[in-house]
């Protein structure tokens, strides 16, 4: 089975190079040259994603037609990224389709199905019946390649029905039904008993549509081959005439001429003319090699070898077997190289996506850090002014009695404000830590106790107790380092706004998440939630898969609710 080729993508831009590339039509080398120039110009001039995406899509189209699968895949992948940014779902689906068919040609079926699934979802979301019909047909090709003929037939039936609803869907429906008939005929030829073979042959005859002169060359060649195998040589001759006429009208296209030779070979072999059939196959091999169409070359050479062996020409059969083996070895090496190129292109795309996401995260972090630094600046201004005032008071007190209690209060105030500023600096240092996340099982209660035990590293003054109420000892699935930073900052903030005996935490779970409620005494919810430390905690909670909220409680109290993904309960 062969897959339908996508038509030349439409271009809406008014850029001369882009229009020239689109107008190249069947002059594939010229189209590739112009589309490459259009891509370079779009990137150099900083053109919109719409223009860049269309240029890359055209480059993928022409590269695919010239069997440069590595360039076609890379261009289609970049086109899909650019078109996704500008919201052009229709063309993005076409770009994914080019990724898909290049993967089919190189035998990378896993990657082909991945692209097909994404493209089909986009086509369904955009209600693009043309694209859905083409993608379903191509999916059928993959299913047949892996031996899943039932799914292949189901996809072909859906594709044909979709094509029937389109104004110009006749050739597409014809192609789908021809390939379905081919599957039935293959089943008939592989059936073990005559009854099953007869049933499959009847199904092939029912499925095979009437001949269409506007069908694609591959569809015509497949239709002719089926008719020859069914013994309908008059119908096969009619298809051969159409194939030859198409090749003469499109002399610049090796594809038309190649399919014409393959069709004539099928016709002559059906007419029991092996010499003419062999000559047509050899002509087709030369054209396939000249066009670098490796996907059909080996099969055609093996067919030639079998034909010569049947005629007793063992030297020629051996020659073509060796040629097929050499071409297959070269093809596998080229496919391996192309697949490596595909994988590298995929990695580049993922790196670009991750880079954009990382840049956005860093922008958000810089905004928070900027606010935090500003708060540190303002927090340090007060203690420095207090220190200067206290020193002035001490200097002035050298000549007259002074109040030791007042000086003690002033110094305590300085120490308290320096501690507050130092806490902000520690938050900044902890927030700056961003190693790769390593989720693990962490006991939230023990982590909270440890964070509070470490309070002596950042607290001064009288010893405080943190009342922790927990009926269970829930284990959460988070990054341990991030959780430690989160709890440290959360306790710093709670300690700053809570009376000495009011700090308490409650831990519970609802089966899927673990919750911790931290009472923060009295205060205004907006003021507490707007603190930089709370903002940092909310961001870190989001990073580990949870969320932090600040809600009012009775008697004017404020409670911080932290929810984290639950692993299990001990």
ABEGO torsion letter per residue (X at the ends): XBBBBBBBBBBABABAAAAAAAAAEABAAAAAAAAAAAAAAAAAAGBBAAAAAAAAAAAAAAAAAAGBAAAAAAAAAAAAAAAAAAGBAAAAAAAAAAAAAAAAAAGBAAAAAAAAAAAAAAAAAAGBAAAAAAAAAAAAAAAAAAGBAAAAAAAAAAAAAAAAABAAAAAAAAAAAAAAAAAAAAAAAABABAAAAAAAAAAAAAABBBBBAABBAAAAAAAAAAAAAAGBAAAAAAAAAAAAAAAAABAABAAAAAAAAAAAAAAAAAAGBAAAAAAAAAAAAAAAAAAGBAAAAAAAAAAAAAAAAAAGBAAAAAAAAAAAAAAAAAAAAAAAAAAAAAAAAAAAAAAAAAAAAAAAAAAAAAAAAAAAAAAAAAAAAAAAAAAAAAAAAAAAAAABBBBAAAAAAAAAAAAAAAAAAAAAAAAAAAAABBBBBBBBBBBAAAAAAAAAAAAAAABBEBBBBBBBBBABBBBBBBBAAAAAAAAAAAAAAAAAABBAAABBBBBBBAGABBBBBBBAEBEBAAAAAABAAAAAAAAAAAAAGBBBBBBBBBGGBBBBBBBBBBABBX
